Amino acid sequence: MAQEDDDLDGLVRKRIRALRVAQGLSLDELAARANLSQSSLSRIENGRRRLALDQLVTLARALDTSLDQLVETASDDVVSNPIVDSARNMLRWSVKSDPGVTVVRQRMTEPPPDNPARMRAHPGREWFVVLSGTAVLMLGHRRFRIETDQAAEFPTMLPHAIGAEAGRPCEILGIFDRDARRGHRPED
């Protein structure tokens, strides 16, 4: 456990210095923002001064980051595997840095319904990019053709549906915020 604490301590000190340098701040400038002396900040960065929680909070604010991001540990789970939704012919990945965001890769072969009564409306926002083919986005009574490499973003409170152009499959990569993802549960 002591080794893990030392590793985290060193990592936090490196992050403080790296963020300061990346933002183009001198020791004096960051020290002034954090209400510390320049020598205290230097000793914090060099490991010659104990890291105190109140100073970490102040430094995180001064560096325009959160305490959580400043002290988060490195994760070994860099690679993620998709969840397969066979019923909907899609792959879904959760975005680890923001648990409220979901990424979905979907191959569509059917056109979307053009009747707003058969479309979904729910809180949230959706964004998608067409990987291949041409997608059709219905927003109420409006119809949009989104071709390969084009993207669309829209509030999901509008009745909406996405599908393929008639007779031609397409593949999209979509990003849903937490509220939009709830609106696309498999049981819907």
N, C-alpha and C positions, 0 to 999 in steps of 0.2 A: 504494500500500500504506500509506503514512504517513497518508493521509486516512482509510482504513478503520480504522487503529489509533486515530486521534483520535476517530472516530465511536464505536467500541466503548468507549473510555475514558470518553467523555461519557455514553454509555448506562448503563454500570455505575455511575457516580457518581449519575445520576438514579435508578436502581433502588434504590441503597442508601438514598438520602433518602426515596424514595417508600415503600419497605417500612417504614422507621423511622416515618414519619408515619402510615401505615396501621395500624401496630400500636400507635399511641399512645405511642411512646417518645420521650423527650426526648434531646437530644444526650448529656447526662450519663448517662442510663440505658443507652443503647446502647453508649457508650464503656466503661462499667463492665462490661457483658456481654462486650465484645470485648477487654477488658484494654488499652484505649487511653486516652489523655487526651482530654478533651472538645475541646481545641483541635486535636489531631491529626485527630480524626474530622471536625470542622468543615472543616479544610483539605482532607481527602479529598473530602468532599461538594462543596466549592467549586472543586476543581481546582487548588488551590495546593500540594498534596502529591502526590508520586508514588504510584501504586497498586502495592503490593507483594503478591506472590502469597500470602505467609504471612498478611498482614493480610486479604486477600480471603477466604481460607479461614475465618479467625476471624470475620470479619463475616458471612459466609454462615451459619455455625453460630448466631451470636448473633441473626440475623434469621430463624432456623428455615427456612432454604432450603438448597439445594445450590449449590456453586460453579458447576456446569454451568448451573443456572437463572439465576444471577446474571450470568454472562458470555455466555449464548447470544445469538446475533445474530438480528435480526428476519428473518423469512422472507417471501418474496414469494408462496409457494404457500399462500395462505389457503384457496382454493377447491379442493376435490378432486372428482374425477369417479369414479363407481362403476365397478367391474369387473363386467361382465355375465356371469352364469353361466346360459346358455340351457338347459342340460340340467336344471338344478334350478329354473328360473324364479325367479331371485333376483338382486338387485343387492347388491354388497358394497363397503364403504368401509373403508379402513384408517384408524385414528385416529393422526394424526401425532404427537401429544404422548406417546403410549404405543404404541410399535410392537407391543407384545404384545396389543393390543386390536383387535378387528375388529367393525364394525357391519354388519349384514346386514338388508336389507329383502326380505321374501319374501311372495309371494302363494301361498296354498295352497288347493287345491280338494279334496284327498283327505283322508279321516279318517286318524288315526295308527293303526298296528297296535296291537292290544290284547294281543298275545302278547309277554311280556317277552323271549322268545328272539329276536324280530325287532327289538328296540330296541337302541339304542347305550348303551354305558357306557364312560366314559373319564375321565381326570383333568380337573379344571377346574371352572369355574362358568359358568352361562349366566343371562342376564337378557333378558327380552323384554317388549314392550308391544304390545297389540293395537291396530292403527290402524283397522281396520274389520272387521266381522263378529264371529264367535265362534271362538276357537281352542280346541282340546282338547289338554291336556297329559297324557300318560300317564307316570306315575312308578311303575315296577313294575306292580303290579295296581291302583294308585290312579288315578282319572280326575278331572281338574280342568277345569272350563269357565272360560275366561278371556274376558271380554267386552270390547268396545271401550272403550279408555282404562284397562283394568285391566292390571296387570303381574304377572309371575311371575319368581322367581329360585330357582335350585336347584343343588345340587352335581351334577355330571355323572357321578359314580361310580355314581349310581342309574341303572338301565336306564330310558331315557326316549325319548319320541317326541312330536313336535308335529305337529298337522294341523288340518284344518278340521272344523267340525261337519258331519255328513253332509248333502250336498246344498247346502251354502252356502259360498261362498268366503270366506276371511278374509285379511287382510294384517297382518303383524307386522314390528316392528323389533327385531332382537335384537342383544345385545352379548355377545361371547364373549371370555374371557381367552385367553391364548396356548395353554394346554393344551386348553381346550374347542375352539378353532379347529382344532387338529391332529386332534381327534376327528371333524371334519366335512369332511375332505378329499374332493374330488369322486370319487376312486377308491374311497371306502368304500361 
